[in-house]
Amino acid sequence: MKMVIVAGLAPMAGFTHRAFRRVVSEIGGAQLFFTEMLNSRIVSTQNPEKDHYCKDARIDRPLVAQIVGGDPEVIAAAIKRLEPLGFDAFDINMGCPQRAIMRHGWGAALLNDKKRAFLIVEKAKKVTKRPIFVKLRSFPGHRIEPLIEFSKGLEARGVDLITIHPRAVEDGFKRKAKWEELKWIKKEINIPIFGNGDIFSVEDAEEIFRKTGVNGILIGRGAIVRPWLFWEIVHKRPWPGSPLEVLEKVVHYILHYSPKEVHRRQLLLFLSWFLRNWEHHLYLFSKVKGWHDPFKILTFIREEIDKKGLRLVKRPIYSKL
């Protein structure tokens, strides 16, 4: 029996802007898309129709708006403002481990404030009829009972889908994601559960489904390095396209969709991962990271790969260097 895998592009600040979502959409295979992390304080007080972070790329559907914050009223107000833009669902971030986020009591800090986390969901459900998702991660020390209890509380308050990244805040990316936690949660929860973390190949995608029984997966770093991974998961064979053509598309859509002041930042963030597809990627990135002209960067990379005959690597490095 053929394994059918539901795979989506995980929300990642600085990466899953509409330029990148457009590229992944055109390659094909991804079945769900998320915006970058949207600050509820900003969204609730400004016009999201003028915010490039809130705009779609037309073909990046279904598209979920991911919201971060800690005030139930503010998050509800943000969802209300986003509602007319036609998002297919709203995802509340309760898993971000970044210190800049957690010090406000947002992201993974909400795991330690169950009462406020549940109130956020209750308020959100009152202002929209669209599905409400929640993104979580493992509890400190990988204690499974609190994670099960927290997930059950979200389910009881009407959450439609939960994504779990089975790493604790203290893990960083140094430890492998504990997929077995997804299996335990799946046994206890009746709503769909998506898994996230350490999915870098077709084999990884098949293994996490087989071992945990999750309803779907969200792919983060694996998709930044190889945006064609979703295509390979669907077609069960190596993607026949050209990585350099993907890079050209990313440059084109960043220039087309994004404000000029973020062009360089978005491109360099992407390159810091995408160049890992080739040998000597550190050399390539060190040469271009101080440059500002996207076309100069693109031309140099293309010429260096061709001139030095740099080969594609079979298994890129996915940890921070």
C-alpha positions as CSV (number, residue, x, y, z in Angstrom):
1,M,0.0,0.0,0.0
2,K,1.4,3.4,-1.0
3,M,2.1,5.7,1.9
4,V,0.4,9.1,1.4
5,I,2.3,11.9,3.3
6,V,0.8,15.3,4.0
7,A,3.7,17.7,4.2
8,G,3.7,21.4,4.7
9,L,6.3,24.2,4.8
10,A,6.9,25.1,8.5
11,P,6.7,28.7,9.6
12,M,10.2,30.2,10.0
13,A,11.0,33.9,10.7
14,G,13.1,35.3,8.0
15,F,12.7,32.4,5.7
16,T,9.0,31.6,4.8
17,H,8.3,35.0,3.3
18,R,6.1,35.0,0.2
19,A,9.0,35.0,-2.2
20,F,10.2,31.6,-0.8
21,R,6.7,30.3,-0.6
22,R,6.2,31.1,-4.2
23,V,9.3,29.1,-5.2
24,V,8.2,26.1,-3.2
25,S,4.7,26.4,-4.6
26,E,6.0,26.4,-8.2
27,I,8.3,23.3,-7.6
28,G,5.2,21.5,-6.2
29,G,4.5,18.9,-3.5
30,A,3.9,21.1,-0.4
31,Q,0.3,20.9,0.8
32,L,0.3,23.6,3.4
33,F,2.0,27.0,3.9
34,F,2.5,29.4,6.8
35,T,3.5,33.0,7.0
36,E,6.5,34.1,8.9
37,M,5.8,34.7,12.6
38,L,3.5,37.7,12.8
39,N,3.8,39.9,15.9
40,S,0.3,40.3,17.4
41,R,1.0,43.7,18.9
42,I,1.9,45.1,15.4
43,V,-0.9,43.4,13.5
44,S,-3.5,44.4,16.0
45,T,-2.7,48.1,15.7
46,Q,-1.8,48.5,12.0
47,N,-3.4,47.8,8.6
48,P,-2.3,44.3,7.6
49,E,-3.3,44.9,4.0
50,K,-0.2,47.2,3.7
51,D,2.1,44.8,5.5
52,H,4.2,42.7,3.1
53,Y,4.5,40.0,5.8
54,C,0.8,39.4,5.6
55,K,0.5,39.1,1.9
56,D,0.3,35.9,-0.1
57,A,2.0,34.9,-3.3
58,R,-1.3,33.8,-5.0
59,I,-0.4,30.1,-5.3
60,D,0.9,29.5,-1.8
61,R,-2.3,27.8,-0.6
62,P,-3.7,26.7,1.8
63,L,-2.0,29.6,3.7
64,V,-2.0,29.8,7.5
65,A,-1.2,33.0,9.4
66,Q,1.1,32.3,12.3
67,I,0.7,34.7,15.2
68,V,3.0,35.2,18.2
69,G,2.1,37.0,21.4
70,G,1.0,36.5,25.0
71,D,-2.0,38.8,25.5
72,P,-5.3,37.0,24.7
73,E,-7.1,40.2,23.8
74,V,-4.3,41.4,21.6
75,I,-4.1,38.1,19.7
76,A,-7.8,38.1,19.2
77,A,-7.6,41.6,17.9
78,A,-4.8,40.6,15.5
79,I,-6.9,37.7,14.2
80,K,-9.8,40.0,13.6
81,R,-7.7,42.3,11.5
82,L,-6.3,39.4,9.5
83,E,-9.6,37.8,8.9
84,P,-10.5,39.9,5.8
85,L,-7.3,38.9,4.1
86,G,-8.6,35.4,3.5
87,F,-6.2,33.2,5.4
88,D,-7.3,29.5,5.5
89,A,-6.4,29.2,9.2
90,F,-4.6,30.9,12.1
91,D,-1.7,29.3,14.0
92,I,-0.8,30.4,17.5
93,N,2.9,30.1,18.3
94,M,3.5,28.4,21.7
95,G,6.8,26.8,20.7
96,C,9.3,29.5,19.7
97,P,12.5,29.0,21.9
98,Q,14.1,32.4,21.0
99,R,15.0,34.4,24.0
100,A,13.8,37.6,22.4
101,I,10.3,36.0,22.1
102,M,10.2,34.1,25.4
103,R,11.3,37.1,27.6
104,H,7.9,38.7,26.7
105,G,6.1,35.5,27.9
106,W,5.4,34.5,24.3
107,G,6.2,31.4,22.3
108,A,7.5,28.5,24.4
109,A,7.1,30.5,27.6
110,L,3.4,29.9,27.3
111,L,4.0,26.2,28.1
112,N,4.6,27.4,31.7
113,D,1.4,29.5,31.8
114,K,-1.4,27.0,31.0
115,K,-4.2,29.4,32.1
116,R,-3.1,32.2,29.8
117,A,-2.4,29.8,26.9
118,F,-5.9,28.3,27.1
119,L,-7.5,31.8,27.4
120,I,-5.6,32.8,24.2
121,V,-7.3,30.0,22.4
122,E,-10.7,30.7,23.8
123,K,-10.5,34.4,22.8
124,A,-9.3,33.4,19.3
125,K,-12.1,31.0,18.8
126,K,-14.6,33.7,19.5
127,V,-13.4,36.1,16.7
128,T,-13.1,33.6,13.8
129,K,-14.8,30.6,12.3
130,R,-11.6,29.6,10.6
131,P,-9.6,26.8,12.1
132,I,-7.2,27.5,15.0
133,F,-3.9,25.7,15.1
134,V,-1.3,25.7,17.8
135,K,2.5,25.0,17.5
136,L,4.1,23.4,20.6
137,R,7.4,21.9,21.5
138,S,8.6,19.4,24.2
139,F,8.4,20.4,27.9
140,P,11.7,21.0,29.8
141,G,13.3,17.6,30.5
142,H,11.1,16.0,27.9
143,R,8.4,15.3,30.5
144,I,5.6,13.7,28.5
145,E,2.7,14.0,31.0
146,P,2.6,17.8,31.1
147,L,2.7,17.9,27.2
148,I,-0.2,15.4,27.0
149,E,-2.2,17.4,29.6
150,F,-1.4,20.7,27.8
151,S,-2.5,19.2,24.4
152,K,-5.7,17.8,25.9
153,G,-6.5,21.3,27.3
154,L,-6.0,22.8,23.8
155,E,-8.2,20.2,22.3
156,A,-10.9,20.8,24.9
157,R,-10.9,24.5,24.0
158,G,-11.5,23.9,20.3
159,V,-8.1,23.8,18.7
160,D,-8.3,22.2,15.3
161,L,-4.7,21.0,14.9
162,I,-1.6,20.8,17.0
163,T,2.0,20.8,15.6
164,I,4.7,19.5,17.9
165,H,8.4,20.0,17.6
166,P,9.7,17.3,19.9
167,R,12.7,19.3,21.2
168,A,12.8,21.1,24.5
169,V,14.0,24.7,24.7
170,E,17.3,23.6,26.3
171,D,18.0,21.2,23.4
172,G,18.6,23.8,20.7
173,F,19.5,21.7,17.6
174,K,22.2,19.7,19.4
175,R,19.9,16.8,20.2
176,K,17.9,14.8,17.7
177,A,14.1,15.4,17.8
178,K,12.4,12.8,20.0
179,W,9.8,11.6,17.5
180,E,8.5,9.0,20.0
181,E,6.8,11.8,21.9
182,L,4.6,12.4,18.8
183,K,3.4,8.8,19.1
184,W,2.4,9.2,22.7
185,I,0.5,12.4,22.0
186,K,-1.2,10.9,19.0
187,K,-2.6,8.1,21.2
188,E,-4.1,10.6,23.6
189,I,-5.5,13.3,21.3
190,N,-8.3,13.1,18.8
191,I,-7.6,16.1,16.7
192,P,-4.9,16.0,13.9
193,I,-1.3,16.1,15.1
194,F,1.5,17.2,12.9
195,G,5.2,16.5,13.6
196,N,8.1,18.8,13.0
197,G,11.9,18.4,13.4
198,D,14.8,16.5,11.6
199,I,12.9,15.8,8.4
200,F,15.6,16.1,5.7
201,S,14.7,13.4,3.2
202,V,12.0,11.2,1.7
203,E,13.2,8.4,4.0
204,D,12.9,10.7,7.1
205,A,9.3,11.7,6.1
206,E,8.3,8.1,5.7
207,E,10.0,7.0,8.9
208,I,8.3,9.7,11.1
209,F,4.9,8.7,9.7
210,R,5.5,5.0,10.2
211,K,6.9,5.4,13.7
212,T,4.4,7.9,15.1
213,G,1.2,7.8,13.1
214,V,1.0,11.6,12.8
215,N,-1.5,13.1,10.4
216,G,1.0,15.3,8.7
217,I,4.5,16.9,8.9
218,L,5.9,20.4,8.7
219,I,9.4,20.7,7.2
220,G,11.7,23.6,8.2
221,R,15.4,23.5,7.6
222,G,15.1,20.6,5.2
223,A,13.0,22.7,2.9
224,I,15.3,25.8,3.1
225,V,18.2,23.7,2.0
226,R,16.2,21.6,-0.6
227,P,13.0,23.4,-1.6
228,W,12.3,20.4,-3.9
229,L,12.0,18.0,-1.0
230,F,8.2,18.2,-1.0
231,W,8.2,17.2,-4.7
232,E,10.4,14.2,-3.9
233,I,8.1,13.1,-1.1
234,V,5.1,13.1,-3.4
235,H,6.9,11.5,-6.4
236,K,9.2,9.1,-4.5
237,R,12.2,9.9,-6.7
238,P,15.0,12.4,-7.1
239,W,13.9,15.8,-8.3
240,P,15.1,16.4,-11.9
241,G,15.5,20.2,-11.8
242,S,18.4,22.5,-11.4
243,P,19.3,24.0,-7.9
244,L,20.8,27.0,-9.6
245,E,17.5,27.7,-11.3
246,V,15.9,27.6,-7.8
247,L,18.4,30.2,-6.6
248,E,17.6,32.4,-9.6
249,K,13.9,32.2,-8.8
250,V,14.4,33.0,-5.2
251,V,16.4,36.1,-6.2
252,H,13.7,37.1,-8.7
253,Y,10.8,36.8,-6.3
254,I,12.6,38.5,-3.4
255,L,13.1,41.5,-5.7
256,H,9.6,41.3,-6.9
257,Y,7.7,40.8,-3.6
258,S,9.9,42.2,-0.8
259,P,10.7,45.8,0.2
260,K,14.1,46.9,-1.0
261,E,15.4,47.3,2.6
262,V,15.1,43.5,3.3
263,H,16.4,42.2,-0.1
264,R,19.9,41.6,1.1
265,R,18.9,40.1,4.5
266,Q,16.4,37.7,3.0
267,L,18.8,36.5,0.3
268,L,21.8,36.0,2.7
269,L,19.6,34.1,5.2
270,F,18.5,31.8,2.4
271,L,22.0,31.4,1.1
272,S,23.4,30.5,4.5
273,W,21.5,27.2,4.3
274,F,20.9,26.7,0.5
275,L,24.6,26.8,-0.4
276,R,25.1,23.7,1.7
277,N,24.0,21.7,-1.4
278,W,27.5,22.2,-2.8
279,E,31.0,21.3,-1.7
280,H,32.9,24.3,-0.2
281,H,29.7,26.1,0.7
282,L,31.5,28.0,3.5
283,Y,33.9,29.4,0.9
284,L,31.0,30.5,-1.3
285,F,29.1,32.1,1.5
286,S,32.2,33.9,3.0
287,K,32.7,35.6,-0.4
288,V,29.2,37.0,-0.9
289,K,28.0,37.7,2.7
290,G,29.4,41.3,2.6
291,W,27.9,42.1,-0.8
292,H,24.7,44.0,-1.5
293,D,23.9,43.5,-5.2
294,P,21.7,40.3,-5.6
295,F,22.7,39.9,-9.2
296,K,26.4,40.2,-8.4
297,I,25.9,37.5,-5.8
298,L,24.0,35.3,-8.1
299,T,26.5,35.7,-10.9
300,F,29.5,34.9,-8.7
301,I,27.9,31.8,-7.2
302,R,27.0,30.5,-10.7
303,E,30.4,31.1,-12.1
304,E,32.3,29.7,-9.1
305,I,30.3,26.5,-9.1
306,D,30.9,26.1,-12.9
307,K,34.6,27.1,-12.8
308,K,35.6,25.0,-9.9
309,G,33.3,22.1,-10.8
310,L,31.7,22.1,-7.3
311,R,29.6,19.0,-6.9
312,L,26.3,18.6,-5.1
313,V,26.6,16.8,-1.8
314,K,24.4,13.9,-1.0
315,R,23.6,14.9,2.6
316,P,24.0,18.6,3.5
317,I,24.8,19.7,7.1
318,Y,21.6,20.9,8.8
319,S,23.1,22.2,12.0
320,K,24.2,25.8,12.6
321,L,27.8,26.3,11.7
